[in-house]
Amino acid sequence: MNESQQSQSRFFAWYHHSAIVRFLLYITPWIMRTFSRKTIHRIRYPFIFLYFCIGVRFRRAVRENLRIALGETVSERELRQITRRVFDNVTKAFADAFFVSALPPERWVEVMDLPVGRQNISKALEQGKGAIILTGHIGNWEVGGITLGQVGGETHMVYMPDRFAAFEQARGRARDLQKVHALPMGSSFDTALRVIRLLSENRIITMKGDRSLNGEGIIIPFFGRDTVFPRGPFLVSYISRAPILPAFVVLNRDGRYVPIVEEPIYIERTGNRENDIRTLTLRMARVIEEYIRRYPDQWYMFYPFWKQ
């Protein structure tokens, strides 16, 4: 990390831990209950400016990730436009997650559209092995927990706690209101045991499966370049025999979020465990690739996805 990047990191660390941000997060529930969604989206404009203009490192990572993913299908001008929309959409997603958590259930329809593929959840649970709803850093997954709770029943979300405590506390309150059971990742072994136990009870587990946080996992081609996908979700599927349900919550043209649940991906055991897990990972990666192509401005990957 060069001197400029270190300076940005120090600034954002100060910003996220500052009294201003803690105060804003403290009054967020009141703001969400008091103002309309349209007004709330206007309030967020200064934050878009802050992250886009000051977060040079994040902006560069988004643009380079998109350059690799979209290839020659987009021009430099289009790439810059998509990058700007990424920052617009991610702040919109963050605001909407809090807005929805403050709404009574009868008003969720203002923000949420009917889910597509809801029958796939029931289909996956028929074999009694539970289901792993797996997504990537695409769309508004925090909002998606509401619909999953309504459609698929009780859900347990495996997540990595945010390194900024104030943001994590705010997100935690939103999850509690949505009645999503949170499973913070601690020891990978302990987390895996808890997940496998829940799956054996035919429960639904949700998690992200497109980014290895420690740089270790399964090396697979992604948009034609090798990268590392996390091993955990696919190993759990192999052990438990629970199918994987690719799912994404994307913003549609009318400004509402639509959860899309794809067909279950079942583990195929050939006697070669490592090959079977890698095959399962590749199948999920192909689905994520397709969604990034369809919704490039909703791919919220603010760090270099491929090793340089």
KAPE-V655096 format. One line per field, one symbol per residue. psi: psi as a letter, one per 40 degrees, with the letter a starting at -180 (. if undefined). A space follows every 50 residues. Layout:
# KAPE-V655096
psi: ???
This chain:
# KAPE-V655096
psi: hiddddddddddddddeiddddddddedddddddiidddddddedddddd ddddgddddddddddddddebeeiiddddddddddddddddddddddddd deiideededdhihihfdddddddedeeeaihhhaafhagdddddddddd deahihhhihiiehdddddddddddddefhhhgihbhdddddddddddde efihhiiifehhdeeibhhihhfeihihiidddddddddeehihhhiihi hadeeihhhhhiiihihhheegddddddddddddddddddddddgdeehg heihdih.
